[in-house]
């Protein structure tokens, strides 16, 4: 392995649940060191960090040996039967077939290329409305005023959530996804449980209204999910509600981070911004490079169903694996000069959307949102600049900003 990107920090005794000071702010030196020194690293709690691109790719593809089911891991973390336990063990991302197959089939049928192309005019209208609202402001927040507003509207449209009822969605999402961090405070745990309960209460009412007045099956994912219920092996009421929460959460957090990270990276790499302004046709590979270089989702998980070998380590059945996407996307074995941000990078087989049968079902929509948001802001405000006072998201699993102050002119 080339060590061109390697920055020497010690990962001896590295514990994801109790990371070194500075890791959350800047994990990348640690990722480089893990790839160089310990690409498969046992953890004090018996779990395993896995960092190499090839290892993650193999694990994502093998759903027999590596399970997505998290009941055993989440029971002690959240409490069996708790709101967070019910949500995270029922949603698409932490389930195996047959539930995963049933839910994914419904979502895929609603996110066809044709369906997504029909969303594009509304997406452009949403982005342009936000840009118009920010124009003339002395200072804006590219997260609160822009990036976070886009997926809330798009996913809200997908489930046909009334506009006036969308305000709480972001806070619920942040609390529920924040509870996926490796270590939680009592306050974070309580906020996550409360958010699930409030979200469930809201969705029960929305679902009742939608049953009374079904939407267009071609465009309304909630109507599709409702029609998938029943005793024929499709969706139960709990599965329906929890996967609606999942759709709203997953589409919100990661896309917000994609847009915010992209705008920050172009600000911080002015030569790449100039190139994109001169060659706007590079917007698609630029989005892919943002996804690789600052993956919105930095961690995934799997559990071994039988004894396995990863690297040179024998791994017992029932071992929880932390799949370090942020490290795999910097692996010199998969990417040339991985520490460089290159908007024209090709090939770019990043794992920001995971892989195999669990590859993100909304990846095409997320890419479109990132493309249109970055492309149109850059065209409208080519000289935007990030101001002092960035506020990082402060989490290990999801990488983005809580606040990104900027001047647009």
C-alpha positions as CSV (number, residue, x, y, z in Angstrom):
1,X,0.0,0.0,0.0
2,X,1.2,3.5,-0.8
3,X,1.7,5.7,2.2
4,X,1.5,9.0,0.3
5,X,-1.7,10.0,2.1
6,X,-0.6,8.7,5.5
7,X,-0.4,11.2,8.3
8,X,1.2,9.6,11.4
9,X,-1.0,9.5,14.5
10,X,-1.2,6.6,16.9
11,X,-4.2,4.3,16.7
12,X,-2.9,2.0,19.4
13,X,-5.9,1.3,21.7
14,X,-8.2,3.3,19.4
15,X,-11.8,2.9,20.8
16,X,-14.6,4.2,18.6
17,X,-16.9,4.5,21.7
18,X,-14.3,6.7,23.4
19,X,-12.4,8.3,20.6
20,X,-9.2,10.4,21.0
21,X,-9.6,14.1,21.5
22,X,-9.9,15.8,18.1
23,X,-11.2,12.7,16.3
24,X,-14.8,14.0,15.9
25,X,-13.5,17.4,14.5
26,X,-11.0,15.8,12.1
27,X,-11.1,12.0,11.8
28,X,-9.1,11.8,8.6
29,X,-5.6,11.5,10.1
30,X,-6.9,8.6,12.2
31,X,-8.6,7.0,9.1
32,X,-5.2,7.2,7.3
33,X,-3.4,5.6,10.2
34,X,-6.0,2.9,10.6
35,X,-5.7,2.0,6.9
36,X,-1.9,2.0,7.2
37,X,-1.4,0.3,10.6
38,X,-4.6,-1.5,11.6
39,X,-7.3,-1.8,8.8
40,X,-9.1,-4.5,10.8
41,X,-9.0,-3.4,14.5
42,X,-10.7,-5.3,17.4
43,X,-12.5,-3.0,19.9
44,X,-12.7,-3.2,23.7
45,X,-16.4,-4.2,23.5
46,X,-15.7,-7.2,21.2
47,X,-16.8,-5.4,18.0
48,X,-14.4,-4.8,15.0
49,X,-13.5,-1.7,13.0
50,X,-13.1,-2.5,9.3
51,X,-11.5,0.2,7.1
52,X,-10.3,-1.2,3.7
53,X,-12.4,-0.5,0.6
54,X,-12.1,-4.1,-0.6
55,X,-13.3,-5.5,2.8
56,X,-16.3,-3.2,2.9
57,X,-17.2,-4.0,-0.7
58,X,-17.1,-7.7,0.1
59,X,-19.1,-7.4,3.3
60,X,-21.8,-5.3,1.6
61,X,-22.2,-7.9,-1.2
62,X,-22.4,-10.9,1.1
63,X,-25.8,-10.7,2.9
64,X,-25.6,-14.3,4.1
65,X,-22.5,-14.1,6.2
66,X,-22.9,-10.4,7.1
67,X,-26.4,-9.5,8.5
68,X,-28.0,-6.0,8.7
69,X,-30.3,-7.1,11.5
70,X,-29.4,-5.1,14.7
71,X,-31.8,-6.6,17.3
72,X,-28.9,-8.1,19.4
73,X,-26.8,-5.0,19.3
74,X,-29.6,-2.4,19.8
75,X,-31.4,-4.2,22.7
76,X,-28.8,-3.3,25.3
77,X,-28.2,0.1,23.7
78,X,-31.8,1.3,23.6
79,X,-33.7,-1.2,25.7
80,X,-35.7,-4.0,24.1
81,X,-39.2,-2.7,23.1
82,X,-38.2,1.0,23.5
83,X,-39.2,3.5,20.8
84,X,-35.7,3.7,19.3
85,X,-35.3,-0.1,19.4
86,X,-38.6,-0.5,17.6
87,X,-37.7,2.1,15.0
88,X,-34.2,1.1,14.2
89,X,-34.9,-2.7,14.1
90,X,-37.9,-2.2,11.8
91,X,-36.6,0.3,9.3
92,X,-35.2,-0.7,5.9
93,X,-31.5,-0.1,6.6
94,X,-31.3,-2.4,9.7
95,X,-33.3,-5.3,8.4
96,X,-32.8,-8.4,6.4
97,X,-35.1,-10.2,4.0
98,X,-38.0,-10.7,3.9
99,X,-38.8,-7.3,5.5
100,X,-36.0,-5.6,3.6
101,X,-37.2,-7.1,0.3
102,X,-40.8,-6.0,0.8
103,X,-40.1,-2.4,1.7
104,X,-37.3,-1.9,-0.8
105,X,-39.5,-3.2,-3.6
106,X,-42.2,-0.6,-2.8
107,X,-39.7,2.2,-2.5
108,X,-37.9,1.2,-5.7
109,X,-41.1,1.2,-7.6
110,X,-41.7,4.8,-6.6
111,X,-38.2,6.0,-7.4
112,X,-37.9,4.9,-11.0
113,X,-35.9,7.1,-13.4
114,X,-39.2,8.4,-14.8
115,X,-40.5,9.3,-11.4
116,X,-37.3,11.1,-10.4
117,X,-37.3,13.0,-13.7
118,X,-40.8,14.2,-12.8
119,X,-39.5,15.6,-9.6
120,X,-36.8,17.7,-11.2
121,X,-38.9,20.8,-12.1
122,X,-40.2,20.9,-8.5
123,X,-36.6,20.5,-7.2
124,X,-35.4,23.4,-9.3
125,X,-38.3,25.5,-8.2
126,X,-37.5,24.8,-4.6
127,X,-33.8,25.6,-5.0
128,X,-34.5,28.8,-6.9
129,X,-37.0,29.9,-4.3
130,X,-34.4,29.5,-1.6
131,X,-31.7,31.3,-3.6
132,X,-34.2,34.2,-4.2
133,X,-34.9,34.3,-0.4
134,X,-31.2,34.6,0.4
135,X,-30.3,37.2,-2.3
136,X,-29.5,40.6,-0.8
137,X,-28.8,39.2,2.7
138,X,-25.6,40.3,4.3
139,X,-25.0,36.9,5.8
140,X,-26.8,33.6,5.4
141,X,-26.5,30.1,6.9
142,X,-26.0,27.7,4.0
143,X,-27.4,24.9,6.2
144,X,-30.5,26.3,7.8
145,X,-31.3,28.7,5.0
146,X,-30.5,26.4,2.1
147,X,-29.2,22.8,2.4
148,X,-31.5,21.5,5.1
149,X,-34.6,23.0,3.5
150,X,-34.2,21.1,0.2
151,X,-34.5,17.4,1.3
152,X,-37.3,18.3,3.7
153,X,-39.3,19.7,0.9
154,X,-38.5,16.9,-1.6
155,X,-39.1,14.0,0.8
156,X,-42.1,15.8,2.2
157,X,-43.4,16.0,-1.4
158,X,-42.6,12.3,-1.9
159,X,-44.9,11.4,1.0
160,X,-47.2,14.3,0.3
161,X,-46.8,15.8,3.8
162,X,-48.7,19.1,3.9
163,X,-46.4,22.1,3.8
164,X,-47.7,23.6,7.0
165,X,-46.9,20.3,8.9
166,X,-43.2,20.0,7.9
167,X,-41.6,22.2,10.6
168,X,-40.9,19.5,13.2
169,X,-39.4,17.0,10.7
170,X,-35.8,18.2,10.9
171,X,-35.6,18.2,14.7
172,X,-37.1,14.7,14.9
173,X,-34.7,13.4,12.3
174,X,-31.6,14.9,14.0
175,X,-32.6,13.3,17.4
176,X,-33.4,9.9,15.9
177,X,-30.3,9.7,13.8
178,X,-28.1,11.2,16.5
179,X,-29.0,8.1,18.6
180,X,-27.0,6.0,16.2
181,X,-23.7,7.4,17.6
182,X,-21.4,4.8,19.1
183,X,-21.8,6.3,22.6
184,X,-24.9,8.2,23.9
185,X,-25.6,10.5,26.8
186,X,-28.8,10.1,28.8
187,X,-30.1,13.3,27.3
188,X,-29.4,12.1,23.7
189,X,-31.2,8.8,24.4
190,X,-34.2,10.5,25.9
191,X,-34.4,12.9,23.0
192,X,-34.3,10.0,20.5
193,X,-37.0,8.1,22.3
194,X,-39.2,11.2,22.5
195,X,-38.7,12.0,18.8
196,X,-39.8,8.5,17.7
197,X,-42.9,8.8,19.8
198,X,-43.8,12.2,18.5
199,X,-43.1,11.2,14.9
200,X,-45.3,8.0,15.3
201,X,-48.2,10.1,16.7
202,X,-48.0,12.4,13.7
203,X,-47.7,9.6,11.2
204,X,-50.7,7.7,12.6
205,X,-52.8,10.7,12.0
206,X,-51.3,11.4,8.5
207,X,-51.8,7.7,7.5
208,X,-55.4,7.8,8.7
209,X,-56.1,10.8,6.5
210,X,-54.3,9.2,3.5
211,X,-56.4,6.0,3.9
212,X,-59.5,8.2,3.8
213,X,-58.2,10.1,0.8
214,X,-55.5,8.1,-1.1
215,X,-53.0,10.0,-3.2
216,X,-51.8,9.4,-6.7
217,X,-50.1,5.9,-6.7
218,X,-47.6,7.1,-9.3
219,X,-46.2,9.9,-7.2
220,X,-47.3,9.3,-3.6
221,X,-45.0,6.9,-1.8
222,X,-47.1,6.9,1.3
223,X,-50.1,5.7,-0.6
224,X,-47.9,2.9,-2.1
225,X,-46.7,1.9,1.3
226,X,-50.3,1.8,2.6
227,X,-51.4,-0.4,-0.2
228,X,-48.5,-2.8,0.7
229,X,-50.0,-3.6,4.1
230,X,-51.9,-6.7,5.0
231,X,-51.7,-10.4,6.0
232,X,-50.1,-11.4,2.7
233,X,-46.6,-10.9,3.9
234,X,-46.2,-7.3,3.1
235,X,-46.3,-4.4,5.7
236,X,-47.7,-4.4,9.1
237,X,-48.9,-1.1,10.8
238,X,-45.6,-0.9,12.8
239,X,-43.5,-1.6,9.7
240,X,-45.5,1.1,7.7
241,X,-45.0,3.8,10.3
242,X,-41.3,3.1,11.1
243,X,-40.4,3.0,7.4
244,X,-42.1,6.3,6.8
245,X,-39.9,7.7,9.6
246,X,-36.9,6.1,7.9
247,X,-37.7,7.7,4.5
248,X,-38.0,11.1,6.0
249,X,-34.9,10.7,8.2
250,X,-32.6,9.1,5.6
251,X,-33.4,11.5,2.8
252,X,-33.0,14.5,5.1
253,X,-29.7,14.1,7.0
254,X,-27.4,12.7,4.3
255,X,-28.6,15.0,1.5
256,X,-28.2,18.1,3.8
257,X,-24.7,17.0,4.5
258,X,-23.9,16.3,0.8
259,X,-25.0,19.9,-0.2
260,X,-23.3,21.6,2.8
261,X,-20.1,19.6,2.5
262,X,-19.9,20.3,-1.2
263,X,-20.3,24.1,-0.8
264,X,-17.7,24.1,2.0
265,X,-15.2,22.0,-0.1
266,X,-15.5,24.2,-3.1
267,X,-14.9,27.2,-0.9
268,X,-11.9,25.6,0.6
269,X,-10.5,24.5,-2.7
270,X,-10.7,27.6,-4.9
271,X,-8.9,26.0,-7.8
272,X,-11.5,23.3,-8.0
273,X,-14.3,25.9,-7.8
274,X,-12.7,27.9,-10.7
275,X,-12.5,24.7,-12.7
276,X,-16.2,23.9,-12.1
277,X,-17.2,27.4,-13.1
278,X,-15.2,27.1,-16.3
279,X,-16.3,23.5,-17.0
280,X,-19.9,23.2,-15.6
281,X,-20.3,19.8,-17.2
282,X,-18.1,18.5,-14.4
283,X,-20.9,18.9,-11.9
284,X,-21.8,15.2,-11.8
285,X,-18.2,14.0,-11.1
286,X,-17.9,16.9,-8.6
287,X,-20.9,15.6,-6.6
288,X,-19.3,12.1,-6.7
289,X,-16.1,13.5,-5.3
290,X,-17.9,15.3,-2.5
291,X,-19.5,12.0,-1.6
292,X,-16.1,10.3,-1.6
293,X,-14.0,13.0,0.1
294,X,-16.5,14.0,2.8
295,X,-19.0,11.1,2.9
296,X,-22.2,12.3,4.6
297,X,-22.5,8.9,6.3
298,X,-19.1,7.9,7.7
299,X,-20.1,4.5,9.3
300,X,-22.1,1.4,8.5
301,X,-22.7,-1.8,10.5
302,X,-23.1,-5.5,9.9
303,X,-23.1,-8.5,12.2
304,X,-21.5,-11.9,11.3
305,X,-23.9,-14.8,11.2
306,X,-21.0,-17.4,11.3
307,X,-17.3,-17.4,11.8
308,X,-15.6,-15.3,9.2
309,X,-12.1,-14.1,8.2
310,X,-11.5,-10.4,7.6
311,X,-8.0,-9.5,6.7
312,X,-6.0,-12.0,8.7
313,X,-8.4,-12.0,11.7
314,X,-10.8,-14.8,12.5
315,X,-14.1,-13.2,13.5
316,X,-16.6,-15.2,15.7
317,X,-20.3,-15.4,14.7
318,X,-22.3,-12.6,16.3
319,X,-19.6,-10.0,16.0
320,X,-20.7,-6.4,15.4
321,X,-18.7,-4.8,12.5
322,X,-18.2,-1.0,12.2
323,X,-17.7,-0.4,8.5
324,X,-15.7,2.8,8.3
325,X,-16.9,4.3,5.1
326,X,-15.0,7.5,5.6
327,X,-11.7,5.5,5.7
328,X,-12.6,3.1,2.9
329,X,-13.2,6.2,0.6
330,X,-9.6,7.3,1.4
331,X,-8.0,3.9,0.8
332,X,-4.9,4.2,-1.4
333,X,-5.6,0.6,-2.6
334,X,-8.8,1.9,-4.3
335,X,-8.1,5.6,-5.1
336,X,-5.1,7.4,-6.5
337,X,-4.0,10.3,-4.3
338,X,-7.0,9.8,-2.0
339,X,-6.3,12.8,0.2
340,X,-6.7,15.2,-2.8
341,X,-10.1,16.7,-3.6
342,X,-10.4,16.3,-7.4
343,X,-13.8,17.1,-9.0
344,X,-12.8,15.3,-12.2
345,X,-11.7,12.1,-10.5
346,X,-12.4,9.0,-12.5
347,X,-12.9,6.2,-11.8
348,X,-14.6,6.9,-8.4
349,X,-16.0,3.7,-6.9
350,X,-16.8,5.3,-3.5
351,X,-18.9,3.6,-0.9
352,X,-20.9,6.7,0.3
353,X,-24.1,4.9,-0.6
354,X,-22.9,1.5,0.8
355,X,-23.2,-1.4,-1.7
356,X,-24.7,-4.7,-2.6
357,X,-28.4,-5.3,-2.0
358,X,-28.5,-2.6,0.7
359,X,-27.1,0.1,-1.6
360,X,-29.0,3.3,-0.8
361,X,-32.5,3.1,-2.4
362,X,-32.6,6.9,-2.8
363,X,-29.1,7.4,-4.3
364,X,-30.4,8.7,-7.7
365,X,-32.6,11.3,-6.0
366,X,-29.8,12.3,-3.6
367,X,-27.4,12.8,-6.5
368,X,-29.9,14.9,-8.3
369,X,-30.6,17.1,-5.2
370,X,-26.8,17.6,-4.7
371,X,-26.3,18.4,-8.4
372,X,-29.0,21.0,-8.7
373,X,-28.4,22.7,-5.4
374,X,-24.7,23.1,-5.9
375,X,-24.9,23.9,-9.6
376,X,-27.6,26.6,-9.2
377,X,-26.1,28.3,-6.1
378,X,-22.7,28.4,-7.8
379,X,-24.2,29.8,-11.0
380,X,-26.2,32.4,-9.1
381,X,-23.5,33.3,-6.6
382,X,-20.1,32.3,-8.0
383,X,-18.2,34.4,-5.5
384,X,-19.9,33.1,-2.4
385,X,-17.5,32.7,0.6
386,X,-17.8,30.8,3.8
387,X,-17.4,33.2,6.8
388,X,-15.7,32.4,10.2
389,X,-18.0,30.6,12.6
390,X,-18.6,27.2,11.0
391,X,-20.3,24.9,13.4
392,X,-19.6,21.2,12.7
393,X,-22.3,18.6,13.2
394,X,-20.3,17.1,16.1
395,X,-21.1,13.5,15.3
396,X,-19.0,10.5,14.4
397,X,-21.5,8.6,12.2
398,X,-22.8,11.5,10.1
399,X,-20.4,14.2,8.8
400,X,-21.7,17.7,8.0
401,X,-22.3,21.1,9.5
402,X,-24.9,22.4,11.9
403,X,-24.2,25.9,10.7
404,X,-22.3,27.3,7.7
405,X,-22.3,31.1,7.7
406,X,-21.6,32.7,4.3
407,X,-21.7,35.9,2.3
408,X,-23.1,35.4,-1.2
409,X,-21.7,38.4,-3.1
